[in-house]
Amino acid sequence: MKPRTKGPKTAARAPKATRHRLQLFVAGTEPNSQLARENLKRIIAAHLKDNCELAIVDVLKDFQTALAANVLVTPALVVDAAGTRTIIFGNLTEITKVLAALRLPPGPP
């Protein structure tokens, strides 16, 4: 006769990655806005992959969304992750600071 174990069997699980909601506020095709788009796409490809939702808001076409998010300067990246909200201003060229705001380790993934 086999001994019975009480309770459900549990398998070791990897910790669930935090899902990031990102909103990038830009001003049309201005140089800093264009650079922010390019830098963010590289960061997502290298570090977040399918673990984020990205919305790009052009404030020249939709300024109400920017006002609702309290964004008055562009480019600005609003990060909602793990119950916290962070806003990064600028063209996102300082990758280590962007990764820190996303709570990701610096350097290559």
C-alpha positions as CSV (number, residue, x, y, z in Angstrom):
1,M,0.0,0.0,0.0
2,K,1.3,3.4,-1.0
3,P,1.5,6.2,1.7
4,R,-0.9,9.0,1.0
5,T,0.3,12.6,1.0
6,K,-1.9,15.3,2.2
7,G,-2.5,18.5,0.2
8,P,-2.0,19.2,-3.5
9,K,1.2,18.4,-5.2
10,T,3.2,21.5,-6.0
11,A,5.9,21.9,-8.7
12,A,8.6,24.4,-8.4
13,R,7.6,27.4,-10.4
14,A,9.8,30.2,-11.8
15,P,8.9,33.6,-10.4
16,K,6.4,35.4,-12.7
17,A,7.9,38.3,-14.5
18,T,6.4,41.7,-13.9
19,R,4.3,42.9,-16.8
20,H,5.1,46.5,-17.8
21,R,2.6,48.9,-19.2
22,L,4.4,51.6,-21.1
23,Q,3.1,54.9,-22.5
24,L,5.5,56.9,-24.6
25,F,4.4,60.5,-25.1
26,V,6.0,62.2,-28.2
27,A,5.6,65.4,-30.2
28,G,5.1,64.2,-33.7
29,T,8.3,63.5,-35.6
30,E,10.5,65.9,-33.7
31,P,14.1,64.6,-33.4
32,N,14.0,63.8,-29.6
33,S,10.7,62.1,-30.0
34,Q,11.9,60.0,-32.9
35,L,15.1,59.1,-30.9
36,A,13.0,58.1,-27.9
37,R,10.9,55.8,-30.1
38,E,14.0,54.1,-31.5
39,N,15.6,53.7,-28.1
40,L,12.5,52.3,-26.5
41,K,12.1,49.8,-29.4
42,R,15.7,48.6,-28.8
43,I,15.1,48.3,-25.0
44,I,11.9,46.3,-25.5
45,A,13.6,44.0,-28.0
46,A,16.6,43.4,-25.8
47,H,15.0,43.3,-22.3
48,L,11.2,43.1,-22.2
49,K,10.3,41.1,-25.4
50,D,6.6,40.1,-25.0
51,N,6.4,41.2,-21.4
52,C,5.1,44.7,-22.0
53,E,2.2,46.7,-23.4
54,L,3.3,49.8,-25.3
55,A,1.1,52.7,-26.3
56,I,2.7,55.6,-28.2
57,V,0.7,58.9,-27.8
58,D,1.4,61.8,-30.1
59,V,0.5,64.9,-28.0
60,L,0.1,66.9,-31.1
61,K,-2.9,64.7,-32.0
62,D,-4.1,63.7,-28.5
63,F,-3.1,66.1,-25.8
64,Q,-6.0,65.1,-23.5
65,T,-4.3,61.7,-22.8
66,A,-1.1,63.5,-21.8
67,L,-2.9,65.9,-19.5
68,A,-4.7,63.0,-17.9
69,A,-1.3,61.3,-17.3
70,N,0.1,64.6,-15.9
71,V,2.7,64.7,-18.7
72,L,3.6,68.2,-19.8
73,V,7.0,67.6,-21.4
74,T,7.9,65.3,-24.3
75,P,9.3,62.8,-24.9
76,A,8.1,61.1,-21.7
77,L,7.9,57.5,-20.9
78,V,5.3,56.5,-18.3
79,V,6.0,53.1,-16.7
80,D,3.3,51.2,-14.7
81,A,4.7,48.0,-13.2
82,A,4.2,46.1,-10.0
83,G,1.9,48.7,-8.6
84,T,4.3,51.7,-9.1
85,R,4.3,54.5,-11.6
86,T,7.4,56.1,-12.9
87,I,7.9,58.9,-15.5
88,I,11.1,59.2,-17.4
89,F,11.7,62.4,-19.4
90,G,14.0,62.7,-22.4
91,N,15.0,60.7,-25.4
92,L,15.9,57.5,-23.4
93,T,19.5,57.4,-24.5
94,E,20.7,56.7,-20.9
95,I,19.8,53.0,-21.1
96,T,21.0,52.1,-17.5
97,K,18.6,54.7,-16.0
98,V,15.7,53.5,-18.1
99,L,16.4,49.9,-17.1
100,A,16.6,51.0,-13.4
101,A,13.2,52.7,-13.8
102,L,11.9,49.4,-15.3
103,R,13.4,47.6,-12.3
104,L,15.6,45.5,-14.7
105,P,19.3,44.6,-14.2
106,P,21.7,46.8,-16.2
107,G,23.7,45.4,-19.1
108,P,22.8,42.7,-21.7
109,P,19.8,40.5,-20.9
